[in-house]
Amino acid sequence: MVSTLHWLIVIVIIGASLFSVFYSFKARRSTDTRQKGIYASRMNMCMGIMLIFIALFVMLAYNGSTIKVIIGALFIVLGLFNLFAGLRNNSIYRSMKG
């Protein structure tokens, strides 16, 4: 059960990082400002999901030492910030006339 959960978390981390790289390339190559912003916000959302799941993996995979819990909590905070910033920016760029 625990091994299956760890593999599931690893798959989500890999998928989110691949989507993050994909949207990063799309944002950098886009010439339209609105489309560039949408891709950048999607990249932020993927990075936020990736950071949250990395923190979950660190917290679940190893015995809970104080340093690992602090690092995991820091990653969760950074991940939530990226996720909410991406959601906010996505709604802003989607509402723009284009």
A tleap script that builds the chain and sets N, CA, C and O, in Angstrom:
source leaprc.protein.ff14SB
mol = sequence {
  NMET VAL SER THR LEU HIE TRP LEU ILE VAL
  ILE VAL ILE ILE GLY ALA SER LEU PHE SER
  VAL PHE TYR SER PHE LYS ALA ARG ARG SER
  THR ASP THR ARG GLN LYS GLY ILE TYR ALA
  SER ARG MET ASN MET CYS MET GLY ILE MET
  LEU ILE PHE ILE ALA LEU PHE VAL MET LEU
  ALA TYR ASN GLY SER THR ILE LYS VAL ILE
  ILE GLY ALA LEU PHE ILE VAL LEU GLY LEU
  PHE ASN LEU PHE ALA GLY LEU ARG ASN ASN
  SER ILE TYR ARG SER MET LYS CGLY
}
set mol.1.N position { 0.814 -1.202 0.000 }
set mol.1.CA position { 0.000 0.000 0.000 }
set mol.1.C position { 0.855 1.263 0.000 }
set mol.1.O position { 0.633 2.175 -0.796 }
set mol.2.N position { 1.836 1.304 0.902 }
set mol.2.CA position { 2.698 2.482 0.980 }
set mol.2.C position { 3.545 2.603 -0.283 }
set mol.2.O position { 3.747 3.702 -0.799 }
set mol.3.N position { 4.039 1.470 -0.778 }
set mol.3.CA position { 4.853 1.486 -1.991 }
set mol.3.C position { 4.033 1.967 -3.190 }
set mol.3.O position { 4.540 2.698 -4.041 }
set mol.4.N position { 2.779 1.559 -3.254 }
set mol.4.CA position { 1.908 2.004 -4.337 }
set mol.4.C position { 1.665 3.502 -4.253 }
set mol.4.O position { 1.667 4.196 -5.269 }
set mol.5.N position { 1.455 3.996 -3.041 }
set mol.5.CA position { 1.249 5.429 -2.851 }
set mol.5.C position { 2.490 6.222 -3.244 }
set mol.5.O position { 2.379 7.289 -3.848 }
set mol.6.N position { 3.670 5.708 -2.905 }
set mol.6.CA position { 4.918 6.387 -3.272 }
set mol.6.C position { 5.072 6.431 -4.794 }
set mol.6.O position { 5.454 7.461 -5.350 }
set mol.7.N position { 4.778 5.328 -5.461 }
set mol.7.CA position { 4.883 5.316 -6.919 }
set mol.7.C position { 3.868 6.247 -7.556 }
set mol.7.O position { 4.166 6.889 -8.563 }
set mol.8.N position { 2.681 6.331 -6.992 }
set mol.8.CA position { 1.674 7.243 -7.510 }
set mol.8.C position { 2.133 8.692 -7.361 }
set mol.8.O position { 1.949 9.502 -8.270 }
set mol.9.N position { 2.726 9.015 -6.223 }
set mol.9.CA position { 3.246 10.367 -6.000 }
set mol.9.C position { 4.385 10.670 -6.976 }
set mol.9.O position { 4.463 11.776 -7.511 }
set mol.10.N position { 5.256 9.707 -7.207 }
set mol.10.CA position { 6.366 9.902 -8.144 }
set mol.10.C position { 5.831 10.137 -9.562 }
set mol.10.O position { 6.354 10.984 -10.287 }
set mol.11.N position { 4.804 9.400 -9.956 }
set mol.11.CA position { 4.219 9.578 -11.287 }
set mol.11.C position { 3.616 10.969 -11.425 }
set mol.11.O position { 3.762 11.603 -12.470 }
set mol.12.N position { 2.936 11.454 -10.379 }
set mol.12.CA position { 2.367 12.806 -10.419 }
set mol.12.C position { 3.482 13.846 -10.498 }
set mol.12.O position { 3.360 14.826 -11.232 }
set mol.13.N position { 4.563 13.644 -9.754 }
set mol.13.CA position { 5.693 14.582 -9.796 }
set mol.13.C position { 6.299 14.635 -11.195 }
set mol.13.O position { 6.574 15.718 -11.711 }
set mol.14.N position { 6.508 13.476 -11.806 }
set mol.14.CA position { 7.086 13.438 -13.154 }
set mol.14.C position { 6.147 14.091 -14.161 }
set mol.14.O position { 6.584 14.870 -15.008 }
set mol.15.N position { 4.858 13.775 -14.070 }
set mol.15.CA position { 3.889 14.368 -14.992 }
set mol.15.C position { 3.806 15.872 -14.845 }
set mol.15.O position { 3.772 16.591 -15.845 }
set mol.16.N position { 3.774 16.360 -13.619 }
set mol.16.CA position { 3.691 17.807 -13.392 }
set mol.16.C position { 4.952 18.514 -13.875 }
set mol.16.O position { 4.877 19.614 -14.422 }
set mol.17.N position { 6.117 17.884 -13.676 }
set mol.17.CA position { 7.352 18.524 -14.152 }
set mol.17.C position { 7.410 18.540 -15.677 }
set mol.17.O position { 7.890 19.511 -16.263 }
set mol.18.N position { 6.931 17.486 -16.326 }
set mol.18.CA position { 6.895 17.477 -17.793 }
set mol.18.C position { 5.946 18.547 -18.330 }
set mol.18.O position { 6.276 19.249 -19.286 }
set mol.19.N position { 4.767 18.670 -17.717 }
set mol.19.CA position { 3.843 19.715 -18.144 }
set mol.19.C position { 4.408 21.099 -17.861 }
set mol.19.O position { 4.176 22.027 -18.636 }
set mol.20.N position { 5.138 21.253 -16.775 }
set mol.20.CA position { 5.749 22.530 -16.455 }
set mol.20.C position { 6.775 22.929 -17.519 }
set mol.20.O position { 6.809 24.080 -17.955 }
set mol.21.N position { 7.593 21.988 -17.927 }
set mol.21.CA position { 8.576 22.256 -18.984 }
set mol.21.C position { 7.871 22.565 -20.307 }
set mol.21.O position { 8.277 23.474 -21.033 }
set mol.22.N position { 6.817 21.808 -20.618 }
set mol.22.CA position { 6.057 22.019 -21.848 }
set mol.22.C position { 5.481 23.431 -21.893 }
set mol.22.O position { 5.635 24.138 -22.889 }
set mol.23.N position { 4.811 23.842 -20.805 }
set mol.23.CA position { 4.212 25.173 -20.785 }
set mol.23.C position { 5.270 26.267 -20.727 }
set mol.23.O position { 5.024 27.378 -21.197 }
set mol.24.N position { 6.422 25.986 -20.170 }
set mol.24.CA position { 7.508 26.960 -20.166 }
set mol.24.C position { 7.987 27.238 -21.587 }
set mol.24.O position { 8.183 28.392 -21.971 }
set mol.25.N position { 8.176 26.167 -22.368 }
set mol.25.CA position { 8.583 26.350 -23.762 }
set mol.25.C position { 7.505 27.082 -24.559 }
set mol.25.O position { 7.815 27.954 -25.371 }
set mol.26.N position { 6.238 26.728 -24.327 }
set mol.26.CA position { 5.152 27.383 -25.045 }
set mol.26.C position { 5.087 28.868 -24.691 }
set mol.26.O position { 4.841 29.706 -25.559 }
set mol.27.N position { 5.307 29.192 -23.418 }
set mol.27.CA position { 5.254 30.599 -22.997 }
set mol.27.C position { 6.406 31.392 -23.593 }
set mol.27.O position { 6.229 32.543 -23.991 }
set mol.28.N position { 7.561 30.797 -23.655 }
set mol.28.CA position { 8.722 31.523 -24.182 }
set mol.28.C position { 8.650 31.716 -25.694 }
set mol.28.O position { 9.188 32.691 -26.218 }
set mol.29.N position { 8.000 30.811 -26.389 }
set mol.29.CA position { 7.931 30.899 -27.848 }
set mol.29.C position { 6.728 31.688 -28.351 }
set mol.29.O position { 6.681 32.058 -29.524 }
set mol.30.N position { 5.774 31.945 -27.497 }
set mol.30.CA position { 4.571 32.653 -27.913 }
set mol.30.C position { 4.870 34.137 -28.095 }
set mol.30.O position { 5.635 34.729 -27.333 }
set mol.31.N position { 4.261 34.721 -29.105 }
set mol.31.CA position { 4.441 36.152 -29.357 }
set mol.31.C position { 3.264 36.955 -28.819 }
set mol.31.O position { 3.411 38.144 -28.535 }
set mol.32.N position { 2.111 36.335 -28.676 }
set mol.32.CA position { 0.929 36.998 -28.156 }
set mol.32.C position { 1.045 37.119 -26.631 }
set mol.32.O position { 1.292 36.128 -25.945 }
set mol.33.N position { 0.867 38.319 -26.113 }
set mol.33.CA position { 1.030 38.560 -24.676 }
set mol.33.C position { 0.009 37.773 -23.863 }
set mol.33.O position { 0.349 37.203 -22.826 }
set mol.34.N position { -1.223 37.739 -24.318 }
set mol.34.CA position { -2.271 37.010 -23.586 }
set mol.34.C position { -1.960 35.523 -23.543 }
set mol.34.O position { -2.053 34.900 -22.485 }
set mol.35.N position { -1.596 34.958 -24.663 }
set mol.35.CA position { -1.279 33.526 -24.714 }
set mol.35.C position { -0.033 33.209 -23.882 }
set mol.35.O position { 0.030 32.177 -23.215 }
set mol.36.N position { 0.943 34.097 -23.929 }
set mol.36.CA position { 2.155 33.923 -23.120 }
set mol.36.C position { 1.815 33.900 -21.634 }
set mol.36.O position { 2.361 33.091 -20.885 }
set mol.37.N position { 0.923 34.776 -21.208 }
set mol.37.CA position { 0.504 34.814 -19.818 }
set mol.37.C position { -0.271 33.572 -19.406 }
set mol.37.O position { -0.104 33.072 -18.294 }
set mol.38.N position { -1.120 33.072 -20.302 }
set mol.38.CA position { -1.879 31.851 -20.008 }
set mol.38.C position { -0.934 30.672 -19.844 }
set mol.38.O position { -1.081 29.879 -18.914 }
set mol.39.N position { 0.031 30.556 -20.740 }
set mol.39.CA position { 0.984 29.443 -20.632 }
set mol.39.C position { 1.851 29.565 -19.374 }
set mol.39.O position { 2.144 28.564 -18.720 }
set mol.40.N position { 2.254 30.780 -19.044 }
set mol.40.CA position { 3.065 30.975 -17.835 }
set mol.40.C position { 2.262 30.651 -16.573 }
set mol.40.O position { 2.800 30.100 -15.614 }
set mol.41.N position { 0.975 30.996 -16.581 }
set mol.41.CA position { 0.155 30.674 -15.413 }
set mol.41.C position { -0.060 29.166 -15.302 }
set mol.41.O position { -0.079 28.631 -14.193 }
set mol.42.N position { -0.219 28.486 -16.406 }
set mol.42.CA position { -0.331 27.023 -16.364 }
set mol.42.C position { 0.970 26.386 -15.887 }
set mol.42.O position { 0.950 25.384 -15.173 }
set mol.43.N position { 2.096 26.967 -16.282 }
set mol.43.CA position { 3.383 26.477 -15.798 }
set mol.43.C position { 3.475 26.649 -14.282 }
set mol.43.O position { 3.967 25.759 -13.587 }
set mol.44.N position { 3.006 27.789 -13.763 }
set mol.44.CA position { 3.010 28.017 -12.316 }
set mol.44.C position { 2.125 27.001 -11.599 }
set mol.44.O position { 2.493 26.497 -10.537 }
set mol.45.N position { 0.976 26.703 -12.166 }
set mol.45.CA position { 0.097 25.727 -11.542 }
set mol.45.C position { 0.752 24.348 -11.494 }
set mol.45.O position { 0.673 23.652 -10.482 }
set mol.46.N position { 1.392 23.960 -12.586 }
set mol.46.CA position { 2.068 22.658 -12.620 }
set mol.46.C position { 3.233 22.611 -11.637 }
set mol.46.O position { 3.455 21.593 -10.981 }
set mol.47.N position { 3.979 23.715 -11.536 }
set mol.47.CA position { 5.076 23.747 -10.575 }
set mol.47.C position { 4.565 23.694 -9.142 }
set mol.47.O position { 5.195 23.080 -8.281 }
set mol.48.N position { 3.434 24.329 -8.883 }
set mol.48.CA position { 2.842 24.270 -7.559 }
set mol.48.C position { 2.418 22.861 -7.189 }
set mol.48.O position { 2.662 22.407 -6.071 }
set mol.49.N position { 1.787 22.171 -8.120 }
set mol.49.CA position { 1.391 20.772 -7.882 }
set mol.49.C position { 2.625 19.911 -7.662 }
set mol.49.O position { 2.642 19.056 -6.777 }
set mol.50.N position { 3.652 20.137 -8.465 }
set mol.50.CA position { 4.881 19.355 -8.331 }
set mol.50.C position { 5.520 19.578 -6.956 }
set mol.50.O position { 5.944 18.616 -6.316 }
set mol.51.N position { 5.595 20.820 -6.498 }
set mol.51.CA position { 6.205 21.110 -5.197 }
set mol.51.C position { 5.395 20.508 -4.048 }
set mol.51.O position { 5.967 20.000 -3.083 }
set mol.52.N position { 4.080 20.563 -4.151 }
set mol.52.CA position { 3.236 19.976 -3.110 }
set mol.52.C position { 3.457 18.470 -3.025 }
set mol.52.O position { 3.564 17.919 -1.930 }
set mol.53.N position { 3.525 17.805 -4.174 }
set mol.53.CA position { 3.706 16.362 -4.156 }
set mol.53.C position { 5.131 15.959 -3.769 }
set mol.53.O position { 5.333 14.883 -3.205 }
set mol.54.N position { 6.112 16.802 -4.063 }
set mol.54.CA position { 7.471 16.530 -3.574 }
set mol.54.C position { 7.478 16.596 -2.053 }
set mol.54.O position { 8.102 15.765 -1.394 }
set mol.55.N position { 6.784 17.585 -1.499 }
set mol.55.CA position { 6.709 17.698 -0.041 }
set mol.55.C position { 5.996 16.496 0.563 }
set mol.55.O position { 6.425 15.977 1.593 }
set mol.56.N position { 4.912 16.049 -0.063 }
set mol.56.CA position { 4.218 14.861 0.426 }
set mol.56.C position { 5.120 13.640 0.381 }
set mol.56.O position { 5.119 12.824 1.304 }
set mol.57.N position { 5.887 13.515 -0.687 }
set mol.57.CA position { 6.789 12.379 -0.812 }
set mol.57.C position { 7.844 12.398 0.286 }
set mol.57.O position { 8.128 11.370 0.901 }
set mol.58.N position { 8.424 13.568 0.528 }
set mol.58.CA position { 9.453 13.681 1.569 }
set mol.58.C position { 8.861 13.372 2.941 }
set mol.58.O position { 9.491 12.701 3.758 }
set mol.59.N position { 7.667 13.857 3.187 }
set mol.59.CA position { 7.054 13.635 4.494 }
set mol.59.C position { 6.617 12.187 4.700 }
set mol.59.O position { 6.657 11.684 5.822 }
set mol.60.N position { 6.199 11.511 3.623 }
set mol.60.CA position { 5.713 10.140 3.752 }
set mol.60.C position { 6.801 9.086 3.581 }
set mol.60.O position { 6.687 7.986 4.121 }
set mol.61.N position { 7.856 9.412 2.833 }
set mol.61.CA position { 8.843 8.396 2.489 }
set mol.61.C position { 9.854 8.143 3.595 }
set mol.61.O position { 10.372 7.034 3.717 }
set mol.62.N position { 10.132 9.133 4.381 }
set mol.62.CA position { 11.194 8.995 5.362 }
set mol.62.C position { 10.649 9.214 6.765 }
set mol.62.O position { 9.573 9.786 6.943 }
set mol.63.N position { 11.392 8.758 7.746 }
set mol.63.CA position { 11.006 8.997 9.131 }
set mol.63.C position { 11.022 10.492 9.413 }
set mol.63.O position { 11.870 11.223 8.901 }
set mol.64.N position { 10.091 10.928 10.218 }
set mol.64.CA position { 9.883 12.353 10.418 }
set mol.64.C position { 10.891 13.026 11.317 }
set mol.64.O position { 10.640 13.180 12.512 }
set mol.65.N position { 12.016 13.430 10.780 }
set mol.65.CA position { 12.926 14.266 11.547 }
set mol.65.C position { 12.464 15.717 11.426 }
set mol.65.O position { 11.695 16.055 10.526 }
set mol.66.N position { 12.920 16.543 12.303 }
set mol.66.CA position { 12.471 17.930 12.341 }
set mol.66.C position { 12.850 18.684 11.073 }
set mol.66.O position { 12.053 19.465 10.553 }
set mol.67.N position { 14.045 18.458 10.581 }
set mol.67.CA position { 14.505 19.164 9.376 }
set mol.67.C position { 13.672 18.765 8.167 }
set mol.67.O position { 13.318 19.620 7.355 }
set mol.68.N position { 13.352 17.481 8.033 }
set mol.68.CA position { 12.546 17.030 6.888 }
set mol.68.C position { 11.130 17.568 6.958 }
set mol.68.O position { 10.532 17.879 5.928 }
set mol.69.N position { 10.589 17.680 8.158 }
set mol.69.CA position { 9.253 18.254 8.301 }
set mol.69.C position { 9.267 19.739 7.948 }
set mol.69.O position { 8.342 20.230 7.301 }
set mol.70.N position { 10.306 20.455 8.365 }
set mol.70.CA position { 10.410 21.884 8.041 }
set mol.70.C position { 10.572 22.078 6.538 }
set mol.70.O position { 9.928 22.948 5.953 }
set mol.71.N position { 11.423 21.276 5.913 }
set mol.71.CA position { 11.614 21.372 4.458 }
set mol.71.C position { 10.328 21.017 3.732 }
set mol.71.O position { 9.962 21.681 2.763 }
set mol.72.N position { 9.638 19.977 4.188 }
set mol.72.CA position { 8.363 19.602 3.582 }
set mol.72.C position { 7.327 20.703 3.712 }
set mol.72.O position { 6.598 20.987 2.762 }
set mol.73.N position { 7.255 21.324 4.880 }
set mol.73.CA position { 6.306 22.422 5.083 }
set mol.73.C position { 6.653 23.612 4.203 }
set mol.73.O position { 5.757 24.268 3.671 }
set mol.74.N position { 7.939 23.899 4.043 }
set mol.74.CA position { 8.368 24.987 3.171 }
set mol.74.C position { 7.980 24.712 1.725 }
set mol.74.O position { 7.512 25.611 1.026 }
set mol.75.N position { 8.172 23.479 1.273 }
set mol.75.CA position { 7.782 23.110 -0.090 }
set mol.75.C position { 6.269 23.206 -0.279 }
set mol.75.O position { 5.802 23.615 -1.343 }
set mol.76.N position { 5.505 22.835 0.740 }
set mol.76.CA position { 4.045 22.951 0.625 }
set mol.76.C position { 3.635 24.417 0.511 }
set mol.76.O position { 2.765 24.758 -0.290 }
set mol.77.N position { 4.253 25.278 1.301 }
set mol.77.CA position { 3.926 26.709 1.231 }
set mol.77.C position { 4.289 27.272 -0.144 }
set mol.77.O position { 3.496 27.998 -0.743 }
set mol.78.N position { 5.470 26.945 -0.644 }
set mol.78.CA position { 5.877 27.418 -1.979 }
set mol.78.C position { 4.957 26.864 -3.059 }
set mol.78.O position { 4.584 27.573 -3.994 }
set mol.79.N position { 4.595 25.595 -2.923 }
set mol.79.CA position { 3.708 24.977 -3.901 }
set mol.79.C position { 2.329 25.605 -3.898 }
set mol.79.O position { 1.760 25.856 -4.961 }
set mol.80.N position { 1.781 25.865 -2.714 }
set mol.80.CA position { 0.470 26.516 -2.637 }
set mol.80.C position { 0.524 27.928 -3.191 }
set mol.80.O position { -0.416 28.368 -3.852 }
set mol.81.N position { 1.616 28.648 -2.931 }
set mol.81.CA position { 1.764 29.991 -3.488 }
set mol.81.C position { 1.783 29.936 -5.013 }
set mol.81.O position { 1.093 30.720 -5.664 }
set mol.82.N position { 2.564 29.023 -5.592 }
set mol.82.CA position { 2.622 28.901 -7.046 }
set mol.82.C position { 1.271 28.494 -7.621 }
set mol.82.O position { 0.852 29.014 -8.656 }
set mol.83.N position { 0.595 27.577 -6.960 }
set mol.83.CA position { -0.695 27.106 -7.449 }
set mol.83.C position { -1.717 28.242 -7.447 }
set mol.83.O position { -2.401 28.454 -8.448 }
set mol.84.N position { -1.830 28.970 -6.345 }
set mol.84.CA position { -2.808 30.050 -6.286 }
set mol.84.C position { -2.429 31.222 -7.183 }
set mol.84.O position { -3.311 31.857 -7.761 }
set mol.85.N position { -1.144 31.523 -7.312 }
set mol.85.CA position { -0.726 32.592 -8.227 }
set mol.85.C position { -1.035 32.207 -9.668 }
set mol.85.O position { -1.472 33.043 -10.458 }
set mol.86.N position { -0.810 30.949 -10.006 }
set mol.86.CA position { -1.142 30.482 -11.350 }
set mol.86.C position { -2.628 30.528 -11.628 }
set mol.86.O position { -3.044 30.918 -12.718 }
set mol.87.N position { -3.442 30.129 -10.646 }
set mol.87.CA position { -4.899 30.195 -10.825 }
set mol.87.C position { -5.370 31.635 -10.984 }
set mol.87.O position { -6.216 31.926 -11.831 }
set mol.88.N position { -4.822 32.538 -10.169 }
set mol.88.CA position { -5.204 33.948 -10.258 }
set mol.88.C position { -4.796 34.534 -11.605 }
set mol.88.O position { -5.597 35.197 -12.264 }
set mol.89.N position { -3.545 34.292 -12.018 }
set mol.89.CA position { -3.074 34.835 -13.293 }
set mol.89.C position { -3.822 34.233 -14.470 }
set mol.89.O position { -4.075 34.916 -15.462 }
set mol.90.N position { -4.178 32.960 -14.367 }
set mol.90.CA position { -4.927 32.321 -15.447 }
set mol.90.C position { -6.290 32.983 -15.617 }
set mol.90.O position { -6.724 33.220 -16.744 }
set mol.91.N position { -6.965 33.282 -14.518 }
set mol.91.CA position { -8.271 33.924 -14.629 }
set mol.91.C position { -8.128 35.349 -15.171 }
set mol.91.O position { -8.991 35.816 -15.914 }
set mol.92.N position { -7.053 36.037 -14.807 }
set mol.92.CA position { -6.837 37.398 -15.299 }
set mol.92.C position { -6.576 37.382 -16.802 }
set mol.92.O position { -7.178 38.165 -17.538 }
set mol.93.N position { -5.695 36.508 -17.266 }
set mol.93.CA position { -5.371 36.471 -18.687 }
set mol.93.C position { -6.522 35.916 -19.527 }
set mol.93.O position { -6.677 36.305 -20.685 }
set mol.94.N position { -7.318 35.027 -18.971 }
set mol.94.CA position { -8.480 34.519 -19.716 }
set mol.94.C position { -9.552 35.585 -19.885 }
set mol.94.O position { -10.290 35.569 -20.869 }
set mol.95.N position { -9.646 36.514 -18.935 }
set mol.95.CA position { -10.683 37.564 -19.031 }
set mol.95.C position { -10.272 38.696 -19.983 }
set mol.95.O position { -11.099 39.525 -20.365 }
set mol.96.N position { -8.989 38.722 -20.361 }
set mol.96.CA position { -8.536 39.768 -21.304 }
set mol.96.C position { -9.123 39.524 -22.670 }
set mol.96.O position { -9.321 38.383 -23.086 }
set mol.97.N position { -9.397 40.602 -23.356 }
set mol.97.CA position { -9.884 40.488 -24.736 }
set mol.97.C position { -8.709 40.153 -25.630 }
set mol.97.O position { -7.655 40.783 -25.538 }
set mol.98.N position { -8.877 39.182 -26.480 }
set mol.98.CA position { -7.756 38.795 -27.303 }
set mol.98.C position { -8.197 38.446 -28.632 }
set mol.98.O position { -7.379 38.089 -29.479 }
savepdb mol mol.pdb
quit
